[in-house]
Amino acid sequence: MWHIQEHKSVGKSCRKVPPIVLKKYELWKDLLFRHGPAILKEFPGFHDEQLQGDRKGQRSSRLNLQYRVIYYVDKNRITIYVLEISPHVY
Protein backbone atom coordinates (compact mmCIF):
# COMPACT_ATOMS: atom_id res chain seq x y z
CA MET A 1 0.00 0.00 0.00
CA TRP A 2 1.19 3.46 -0.90
CA HIS A 3 0.93 6.57 1.26
CA ILE A 4 -0.60 9.71 -0.21
CA GLN A 5 0.26 13.09 1.27
CA GLU A 6 -1.49 16.24 0.09
CA HIS A 7 -0.06 19.73 0.22
CA LYS A 8 -2.10 21.99 2.51
CA SER A 9 -3.41 23.98 -0.48
CA VAL A 10 -5.03 20.87 -2.01
CA GLY A 11 -7.86 20.91 0.53
CA LYS A 12 -8.66 24.50 -0.39
CA SER A 13 -8.51 23.64 -4.10
CA CYS A 14 -10.91 20.73 -3.60
CA ARG A 15 -13.59 23.12 -2.35
CA LYS A 16 -13.40 25.09 -5.60
CA VAL A 17 -13.48 22.28 -8.17
CA PRO A 18 -16.69 20.85 -9.66
CA PRO A 19 -18.08 17.76 -7.88
CA ILE A 20 -17.35 15.46 -10.85
CA VAL A 21 -13.67 16.46 -10.72
CA LEU A 22 -13.56 15.81 -6.99
CA LYS A 23 -15.10 12.37 -7.53
CA LYS A 24 -12.49 11.52 -10.18
CA TYR A 25 -9.73 12.75 -7.83
CA GLU A 26 -10.99 10.38 -5.13
CA LEU A 27 -10.92 7.52 -7.66
CA TRP A 28 -7.37 8.52 -8.66
CA LYS A 29 -6.25 8.51 -5.01
CA ASP A 30 -7.88 5.14 -4.39
CA LEU A 31 -6.11 3.56 -7.37
CA LEU A 32 -2.73 4.92 -6.32
CA PHE A 33 -3.22 3.95 -2.69
CA ARG A 34 -3.98 0.34 -3.61
CA HIS A 35 -1.72 -0.24 -6.63
CA GLY A 36 0.87 2.54 -6.90
CA PRO A 37 1.61 4.90 -9.79
CA ALA A 38 2.23 2.12 -12.34
CA ILE A 39 -1.53 1.38 -12.45
CA LEU A 40 -2.18 4.71 -14.21
CA LYS A 41 -0.72 3.27 -17.44
CA GLU A 42 -3.74 0.95 -17.60
CA PHE A 43 -6.17 3.90 -17.55
CA PRO A 44 -5.52 6.08 -20.63
CA GLY A 45 -8.22 8.55 -19.53
CA PHE A 46 -5.88 9.92 -16.85
CA HIS A 47 -3.22 10.64 -19.52
CA ASP A 48 -0.50 10.42 -16.88
CA GLU A 49 2.73 12.07 -18.01
CA GLN A 50 6.04 13.29 -16.73
CA LEU A 51 6.43 17.07 -16.70
CA GLN A 52 9.32 19.09 -18.09
CA GLY A 53 10.96 22.44 -17.48
CA ASP A 54 10.41 23.98 -14.04
CA ARG A 55 8.35 20.96 -13.00
CA LYS A 56 10.93 18.33 -13.96
CA GLY A 57 10.56 15.26 -11.73
CA GLN A 58 6.85 15.87 -11.21
CA ARG A 59 3.95 14.14 -12.95
CA SER A 60 0.50 15.19 -14.12
CA SER A 61 -2.77 13.25 -14.46
CA ARG A 62 -5.95 14.52 -16.09
CA LEU A 63 -9.07 14.63 -13.97
CA ASN A 64 -11.09 16.02 -16.89
CA LEU A 65 -10.31 18.17 -19.94
CA GLN A 66 -9.57 21.20 -17.78
CA TYR A 67 -8.32 20.01 -14.37
CA ARG A 68 -5.02 18.29 -13.59
CA VAL A 69 -3.50 16.81 -10.46
CA ILE A 70 0.22 17.55 -10.11
CA TYR A 71 2.25 15.14 -7.97
CA TYR A 72 5.61 13.47 -7.49
CA VAL A 73 6.56 10.01 -6.34
CA ASP A 74 9.11 9.06 -3.67
CA LYS A 75 9.71 5.37 -4.35
CA ASN A 76 12.09 5.03 -1.39
CA ARG A 77 9.34 5.96 1.08
CA ILE A 78 6.47 4.50 -1.00
CA THR A 79 4.79 7.90 -0.86
CA ILE A 80 2.95 10.03 -3.40
CA TYR A 81 2.99 13.78 -2.72
CA VAL A 82 0.04 15.65 -4.28
CA LEU A 83 1.14 19.22 -4.91
CA GLU A 84 -1.94 20.79 -6.48
CA ILE A 85 -5.19 20.37 -8.36
CA SER A 86 -5.55 23.14 -10.86
CA PRO A 87 -7.12 24.09 -14.16
CA HIS A 88 -4.76 23.48 -17.05
CA VAL A 89 -3.66 26.62 -18.88
CA TYR A 90 -3.80 26.22 -22.65
C-alpha atoms as an extended CHARMM CRD file, in Angstrom:
* protein
*
        90  EXT
         1         1  MET       CA              0.0000000000        0.0000000000        0.0000000000  PROA      1               0.0000000000
         2         2  TRP       CA              1.1850000000        3.4630000000       -0.9050000000  PROA      2               0.0000000000
         3         3  HSD       CA              0.9260000000        6.5740000000        1.2600000000  PROA      3               0.0000000000
         4         4  ILE       CA             -0.5990000000        9.7080000000       -0.2080000000  PROA      4               0.0000000000
         5         5  GLN       CA              0.2560000000       13.0940000000        1.2660000000  PROA      5               0.0000000000
         6         6  GLU       CA             -1.4950000000       16.2380000000        0.0900000000  PROA      6               0.0000000000
         7         7  HSD       CA             -0.0630000000       19.7290000000        0.2210000000  PROA      7               0.0000000000
         8         8  LYS       CA             -2.1040000000       21.9870000000        2.5150000000  PROA      8               0.0000000000
         9         9  SER       CA             -3.4080000000       23.9830000000       -0.4770000000  PROA      9               0.0000000000
        10        10  VAL       CA             -5.0270000000       20.8670000000       -2.0120000000  PROA      10              0.0000000000
        11        11  GLY       CA             -7.8570000000       20.9120000000        0.5330000000  PROA      11              0.0000000000
        12        12  LYS       CA             -8.6570000000       24.4990000000       -0.3870000000  PROA      12              0.0000000000
        13        13  SER       CA             -8.5050000000       23.6390000000       -4.1010000000  PROA      13              0.0000000000
        14        14  CYS       CA            -10.9110000000       20.7330000000       -3.6040000000  PROA      14              0.0000000000
        15        15  ARG       CA            -13.5870000000       23.1150000000       -2.3510000000  PROA      15              0.0000000000
        16        16  LYS       CA            -13.4030000000       25.0930000000       -5.6010000000  PROA      16              0.0000000000
        17        17  VAL       CA            -13.4820000000       22.2790000000       -8.1710000000  PROA      17              0.0000000000
        18        18  PRO       CA            -16.6880000000       20.8520000000       -9.6620000000  PROA      18              0.0000000000
        19        19  PRO       CA            -18.0830000000       17.7590000000       -7.8750000000  PROA      19              0.0000000000
        20        20  ILE       CA            -17.3490000000       15.4620000000      -10.8450000000  PROA      20              0.0000000000
        21        21  VAL       CA            -13.6710000000       16.4600000000      -10.7240000000  PROA      21              0.0000000000
        22        22  LEU       CA            -13.5610000000       15.8060000000       -6.9920000000  PROA      22              0.0000000000
        23        23  LYS       CA            -15.0970000000       12.3690000000       -7.5340000000  PROA      23              0.0000000000
        24        24  LYS       CA            -12.4860000000       11.5190000000      -10.1790000000  PROA      24              0.0000000000
        25        25  TYR       CA             -9.7280000000       12.7500000000       -7.8340000000  PROA      25              0.0000000000
        26        26  GLU       CA            -10.9940000000       10.3800000000       -5.1260000000  PROA      26              0.0000000000
        27        27  LEU       CA            -10.9220000000        7.5180000000       -7.6610000000  PROA      27              0.0000000000
        28        28  TRP       CA             -7.3700000000        8.5230000000       -8.6600000000  PROA      28              0.0000000000
        29        29  LYS       CA             -6.2500000000        8.5060000000       -5.0090000000  PROA      29              0.0000000000
        30        30  ASP       CA             -7.8800000000        5.1360000000       -4.3890000000  PROA      30              0.0000000000
        31        31  LEU       CA             -6.1070000000        3.5620000000       -7.3750000000  PROA      31              0.0000000000
        32        32  LEU       CA             -2.7290000000        4.9160000000       -6.3240000000  PROA      32              0.0000000000
        33        33  PHE       CA             -3.2190000000        3.9540000000       -2.6880000000  PROA      33              0.0000000000
        34        34  ARG       CA             -3.9770000000        0.3420000000       -3.6070000000  PROA      34              0.0000000000
        35        35  HSD       CA             -1.7210000000       -0.2420000000       -6.6270000000  PROA      35              0.0000000000
        36        36  GLY       CA              0.8670000000        2.5390000000       -6.9020000000  PROA      36              0.0000000000
        37        37  PRO       CA              1.6060000000        4.9010000000       -9.7870000000  PROA      37              0.0000000000
        38        38  ALA       CA              2.2310000000        2.1150000000      -12.3350000000  PROA      38              0.0000000000
        39        39  ILE       CA             -1.5290000000        1.3800000000      -12.4490000000  PROA      39              0.0000000000
        40        40  LEU       CA             -2.1840000000        4.7150000000      -14.2140000000  PROA      40              0.0000000000
        41        41  LYS       CA             -0.7200000000        3.2740000000      -17.4440000000  PROA      41              0.0000000000
        42        42  GLU       CA             -3.7360000000        0.9530000000      -17.6000000000  PROA      42              0.0000000000
        43        43  PHE       CA             -6.1690000000        3.9020000000      -17.5530000000  PROA      43              0.0000000000
        44        44  PRO       CA             -5.5210000000        6.0830000000      -20.6320000000  PROA      44              0.0000000000
        45        45  GLY       CA             -8.2190000000        8.5470000000      -19.5260000000  PROA      45              0.0000000000
        46        46  PHE       CA             -5.8800000000        9.9220000000      -16.8490000000  PROA      46              0.0000000000
        47        47  HSD       CA             -3.2210000000       10.6370000000      -19.5200000000  PROA      47              0.0000000000
        48        48  ASP       CA             -0.5030000000       10.4230000000      -16.8770000000  PROA      48              0.0000000000
        49        49  GLU       CA              2.7300000000       12.0660000000      -18.0120000000  PROA      49              0.0000000000
        50        50  GLN       CA              6.0400000000       13.2920000000      -16.7270000000  PROA      50              0.0000000000
        51        51  LEU       CA              6.4280000000       17.0660000000      -16.7020000000  PROA      51              0.0000000000
        52        52  GLN       CA              9.3190000000       19.0950000000      -18.0860000000  PROA      52              0.0000000000
        53        53  GLY       CA             10.9560000000       22.4410000000      -17.4770000000  PROA      53              0.0000000000
        54        54  ASP       CA             10.4110000000       23.9820000000      -14.0350000000  PROA      54              0.0000000000
        55        55  ARG       CA              8.3520000000       20.9570000000      -13.0010000000  PROA      55              0.0000000000
        56        56  LYS       CA             10.9280000000       18.3310000000      -13.9630000000  PROA      56              0.0000000000
        57        57  GLY       CA             10.5650000000       15.2630000000      -11.7320000000  PROA      57              0.0000000000
        58        58  GLN       CA              6.8520000000       15.8680000000      -11.2070000000  PROA      58              0.0000000000
        59        59  ARG       CA              3.9530000000       14.1380000000      -12.9460000000  PROA      59              0.0000000000
        60        60  SER       CA              0.4990000000       15.1930000000      -14.1170000000  PROA      60              0.0000000000
        61        61  SER       CA             -2.7700000000       13.2550000000      -14.4620000000  PROA      61              0.0000000000
        62        62  ARG       CA             -5.9540000000       14.5180000000      -16.0890000000  PROA      62              0.0000000000
        63        63  LEU       CA             -9.0750000000       14.6260000000      -13.9710000000  PROA      63              0.0000000000
        64        64  ASN       CA            -11.0850000000       16.0230000000      -16.8920000000  PROA      64              0.0000000000
        65        65  LEU       CA            -10.3080000000       18.1720000000      -19.9400000000  PROA      65              0.0000000000
        66        66  GLN       CA             -9.5690000000       21.1970000000      -17.7800000000  PROA      66              0.0000000000
        67        67  TYR       CA             -8.3210000000       20.0060000000      -14.3650000000  PROA      67              0.0000000000
        68        68  ARG       CA             -5.0250000000       18.2880000000      -13.5930000000  PROA      68              0.0000000000
        69        69  VAL       CA             -3.5000000000       16.8110000000      -10.4650000000  PROA      69              0.0000000000
        70        70  ILE       CA              0.2230000000       17.5450000000      -10.1130000000  PROA      70              0.0000000000
        71        71  TYR       CA              2.2480000000       15.1420000000       -7.9660000000  PROA      71              0.0000000000
        72        72  TYR       CA              5.6110000000       13.4680000000       -7.4870000000  PROA      72              0.0000000000
        73        73  VAL       CA              6.5600000000       10.0080000000       -6.3370000000  PROA      73              0.0000000000
        74        74  ASP       CA              9.1110000000        9.0650000000       -3.6670000000  PROA      74              0.0000000000
        75        75  LYS       CA              9.7100000000        5.3710000000       -4.3470000000  PROA      75              0.0000000000
        76        76  ASN       CA             12.0910000000        5.0280000000       -1.3870000000  PROA      76              0.0000000000
        77        77  ARG       CA              9.3370000000        5.9570000000        1.0780000000  PROA      77              0.0000000000
        78        78  ILE       CA              6.4670000000        4.4960000000       -0.9990000000  PROA      78              0.0000000000
        79        79  THR       CA              4.7950000000        7.8950000000       -0.8630000000  PROA      79              0.0000000000
        80        80  ILE       CA              2.9520000000       10.0340000000       -3.3990000000  PROA      80              0.0000000000
        81        81  TYR       CA              2.9870000000       13.7800000000       -2.7240000000  PROA      81              0.0000000000
        82        82  VAL       CA              0.0430000000       15.6490000000       -4.2800000000  PROA      82              0.0000000000
        83        83  LEU       CA              1.1370000000       19.2220000000       -4.9140000000  PROA      83              0.0000000000
        84        84  GLU       CA             -1.9360000000       20.7920000000       -6.4830000000  PROA      84              0.0000000000
        85        85  ILE       CA             -5.1920000000       20.3670000000       -8.3610000000  PROA      85              0.0000000000
        86        86  SER       CA             -5.5520000000       23.1380000000      -10.8580000000  PROA      86              0.0000000000
        87        87  PRO       CA             -7.1210000000       24.0940000000      -14.1610000000  PROA      87              0.0000000000
        88        88  HSD       CA             -4.7560000000       23.4750000000      -17.0480000000  PROA      88              0.0000000000
        89        89  VAL       CA             -3.6570000000       26.6230000000      -18.8790000000  PROA      89              0.0000000000
        90        90  TYR       CA             -3.8040000000       26.2190000000      -22.6460000000  PROA      90              0.0000000000
